[in-house]
Amino acid sequence: MEETGQAPIDIHQYIAIMLDQTASIAWQKLGLQPDMVTGKTEPDFGQAKIAIDLCAHLSQLISDSLEGEDLRQVNNLINDLRVNYMQRIQ
């Protein structure tokens, strides 16, 4: 097997990727970004809540491995998703 000089992906990196992808889906389900498949903006607040809750859970799993700006960005993302959800359902 050929050496690439790169370390294998660590579980925290994988969870961060999942968090980013899930947040993207949450924004779509909030109706604030077009759906990546249809290109249409179609809010679904039930699915948005599930995606936001999953983002919050994923962020808790990696929070101990984050510090400084990375931790602030993740916390801000979760807060922004929650605030937007509350604004949209009222």
Backbone as a ProteinNet text record, in pm:
[ID]
protein_1_A
[PRIMARY]
MEETGQAPIDIHQYIAIMLDQTASIAWQKLGLQPDMVTGKTEPDFGQAKIAIDLCAHLSQLISDSLEGEDLRQVNNLINDLRVNYMQRIQ
[TERTIARY]
84.3	0	89	51.2	130.5	103	207.6	195.2	157.6	58.4	18.4	73.3	127	178.8	70.9	-53.2	-163.6	-212.6	-256.5	-312.6	-455.5	-500.4	-640.2	-735.6	-857.2	-955.9	-988.6	-997.6	-1028.8	-1179.8	-1237.6	-1383.3	-1436	-1357.2	-1402	-1412.4	-1320.4	-1327.4	-1450.4	-1476	-1592.1	-1721.4	-1731.6	-1850.5	-1864.6	-1752.9	-1758	-1813.1	-1776.1	-1828.6	-1978.7	-2019.2	-2162.2	-2239.2	-2180.2	-2243.3	-2264.1	-2162.9	-2172.5	-2281.4	-2286.9	-2387.7	-2528.5	-2542	-2672.8	-2720.1	-2628.2	-2664.5	-2714.4	-2650.6	-2694.3	-2838.1	-2869	-3005.2	-3101.4	-3058.7	-3144.3	-3180.2	-3080.7	-3109.3	-3208.3	-3193.6	-3286.8	-3427.4	-3438.2	-3569.3	-3633.7	-3553.5	-3608.3	-3662.2	-3631.6	-3675.8	-3586.4	-3464.4	-3372.4	-3265.3	-3260.6	-3174	-3252.3	-3225.5	-3296.1	-3252.2	-3344.7	-3315.3	-3208.8	-3108.5	-2997.4	-3038.8	-3150.5	-3196.2	-3291.9	-3394.2	-3497.6	-3466.1	-3380.1	-3351.4	-3460.3	-3564.1	-3676.4	-3659.3	-3719.3	-3720.8	-3853.2	-3846.8	-3967.1	-3947.7	-4000	-3983	-4056.6	-3994.4	-4054.9	-4002	-4078.9	-4030.9	-4015.3	-4092	-4074.7	-3937.4	-3901.5	-3770	-3658.8	-3685.4	-3585.4	-3551.4	-3653.5	-3629.4	-3543.9	-3572.3	-3493.2	-3347.4	-3327.7	-3191.5	-3118.2	-3187.2	-3125.9	-3090.9	-3181.6	-3153.5	-3033.4	-3024.1	-2910.7	-2780.9	-2786.3	-2668.6	-2622.4	-2717.8	-2683.6	-2617.7	-2671.1	-2613.2	-2472	-2455.5	-2323.4	-2223.1	-2267.6	-2176.1	-2131.1	-2219.6	-2181.6	-2076	-2084.7	-1988.9	-1847	-1836.2	-1701.9	-1656.5	-1740.9	-1706.8	-1578	-1551.2	-1428.1	-1302.5	-1316.4	-1199.7	-1179.7	-1271.7	-1263.1	-1217.3	-1158.6	-1123.7	-1123.1	-1121.2	-1110.3	-1217.2	-1171.9	-1261.1	-1348.5	-1293.6	-1372.2	-1490.8	-1468.8	-1576.3	-1680.2	-1634.4	-1727.3	-1812.3	-1750.5	-1825.1	-1933.6	-1900.7	-2000.1	-2112.4	-2079.6	-2183.6	-2271	-2209.3	-2285.7	-2377.8	-2329.3	-2411.8	-2537.1	-2520.3	-2635.9	-2731.8	-2678.3	-2764	-2837.7	-2768	-2831.5	-2942.9	-2918.8	-3023.1	-3144.7	-3122.1	-3233.2	-3312.3	-3241.8	-3309.1	-3391.5	-3334.4	-3406.6	-3528.3	-3515	-3629.2	-3741.5	-3707.6	-3809.5	-3875.4	-3798.4	-3855	-3948.1	-3910.5	-3987.6	-4118.8	-4121.1	-4245	-4348.5	-4311.5	-4408.4	-4495.4
-117.8	0	124.3	221.6	343.3	441	501.9	602	736.8	803.6	934.8	1048	1016.7	1120.8	1190.4	1143.1	1202.5	1104	1157.8	1075.3	1036	922.3	883.7	980.9	990.9	1081.2	1035.4	1132.2	1103.8	1121.4	1055.6	1056.7	1197.8	1282.7	1421.3	1496.8	1469.9	1532.6	1483	1354.8	1297	1357.5	1371	1431	1576.3	1649	1788.5	1795.7	1701.2	1696.3	1669	1572.8	1542.6	1664	1736.6	1857.1	1960.6	1981.6	2078.4	2038.2	1911.7	1863.8	1871.7	1837.2	1842.4	1987.1	2077.5	2219.5	2270.9	2227.1	2267.2	2220.8	2098.4	2047.5	2126.6	2161.9	2240.3	2374.1	2441.9	2570.2	2550.4	2440.3	2412.1	2387.6	2309	2276.9	2397	2494.6	2620.4	2707.5	2670.5	2748.6	2867.4	2864.6	2977	2951	2829.4	2793.4	2698.9	2702.7	2608.8	2464.3	2372.9	2230.4	2193.2	2114.9	2082.6	1988.6	1919.7	1829.1	1899.3	1965.5	2026.1	2168.6	2236.4	2376.9	2470.6	2415.5	2495.3	2522.7	2632.7	2667	2619.5	2511	2451.1	2423.6	2512.1	2490	2365	2296.3	2183	2191.9	2258.3	2290.1	2167.2	2063	1939.6	1878.6	1871.1	1818.3	1913.4	2043.7	2142.4	2122.8	2100.5	2080.9	1957.1	1849.9	1727.2	1753.6	1823	1852.7	1942.5	2039.6	2129.8	2054.1	1968.9	1887.9	1796.3	1738.9	1653.7	1734.8	1854.9	1943	1970.8	1998.3	2026.6	1904.8	1787.6	1665.7	1641.1	1656.6	1637.4	1737.6	1861	1962.3	1926.3	1865.8	1822.9	1712.6	1627.4	1517.3	1564.3	1678.9	1726.5	1848.9	1903.2	2029.1	2018.7	1902.7	1887.4	1890.8	1860.8	1860.9	1995.4	2090.1	2221.8	2326.1	2430.9	2543.9	2670.9	2782.1	2912.7	2937.5	2980.5	3020.1	2904.6	2784.6	2669.2	2643.9	2650.1	2629.7	2741	2865.4	2978.5	2959.9	2917.1	2898.4	2792.7	2682.3	2575.9	2624.5	2690.5	2743.5	2846.1	2933.5	3033.7	2967.8	2862.7	2790.7	2735.7	2668.8	2610.1	2720.7	2828	2940.1	3001.8	3022.9	3081	2991.9	2861.6	2769.6	2775.9	2776.4	2779.5	2909.9	3021.7	3151.9	3158.2	3114.8	3117.6	3025.7	2911.6	2821	2889.1	2949.9	3016.1	3130.3	3206.1	3316.3	3264.9	3155.5	3103.3	3036.5	2976.4	2906.3	2998.6	3122.5	3215.4	3280.6
0	0	0	-78	-93	20.5	74.7	181.2	120.2	178.2	127.9	212.7	330.8	418.2	499.1	488	562.4	667.4	779.4	886.4	849	896.2	870.4	939.2	886	944.8	1086.7	1173.7	1313.4	1332.4	1428.6	1447.5	1470.3	1536	1558.3	1426	1334.4	1202.1	1126.6	1137.3	1070.2	1125.1	1256.8	1318.5	1275	1262.9	1216.5	1074.1	990.2	852.7	856.1	939.7	954	1005.3	1099.5	1153.6	1043	962.4	852.3	753.1	717.4	622.7	681.2	807.9	873.3	888.3	917.1	926.9	792	685.6	551.7	525.8	566.7	551.8	640.4	761.1	850.2	786.8	728.1	661.4	547	473.8	364.4	417.6	524.6	580.1	649	689.4	741	628.1	505.1	389.1	362.7	415.6	400.1	294.2	244.2	132	43.2	-86.6	-174.6	-148.1	-168.1	-155.5	-258.4	-216	-305.8	-418.4	-404.5	-509.8	-605	-548.7	-633.2	-675.2	-598.5	-626.6	-577.5	-515.5	-466	-317.1	-273.4	-131.5	-74.6	3.2	57.4	206.5	294.6	438.4	487	580.1	650.2	793.2	879.1	1012.3	1102.1	1077.5	1153.4	1126	998.3	963.4	1004.1	998.2	1040.4	1188	1270.6	1414.1	1438.5	1368.5	1384.3	1343.3	1231.5	1185.1	1285.1	1341.5	1439.9	1567.3	1612.1	1731.5	1707.3	1588.2	1555.3	1552.4	1497.2	1497.7	1640.7	1728.8	1868	1932.6	1904.6	1961.4	1905.9	1776.2	1715.5	1772.6	1792.9	1847.2	1988.7	2066.4	2201.9	2197	2096.4	2085	2054.6	1986.9	1949.4	2028	2113.5	2181.5	2263.4	2322.6	2402	2316.2	2187.4	2098.8	2029.3	2054	1990.4	2090.7	2039.1	2125	2042	2111.5	2045.9	1941.7	1825.3	1716.9	1667.8	1662.3	1617.4	1709.6	1838.7	1935.8	1924.9	1908.6	1891.6	1766.2	1658.2	1532.8	1546.8	1610.3	1629.2	1719.4	1829.7	1919.7	1849.3	1770.1	1694.8	1592.6	1527.2	1429.9	1496.2	1609.2	1678.7	1723.3	1778.8	1821.2	1703.2	1591.5	1472.5	1419.8	1415.3	1369.5	1461.4	1591	1686.7	1678.4	1668.6	1659.1	1530.7	1419.9	1292.9	1296.5	1361	1374.3	1452.2	1565.6	1646.9	1571.3	1495.2	1416.9	1307	1245.9	1132.2	1175.6	1294.7	1334	1396.8	1425.7	1487.2	1384
[MASK]
++++++++++++++++++++++++++++++++++++++++++++++++++++++++++++++++++++++++++++++++++++++++++

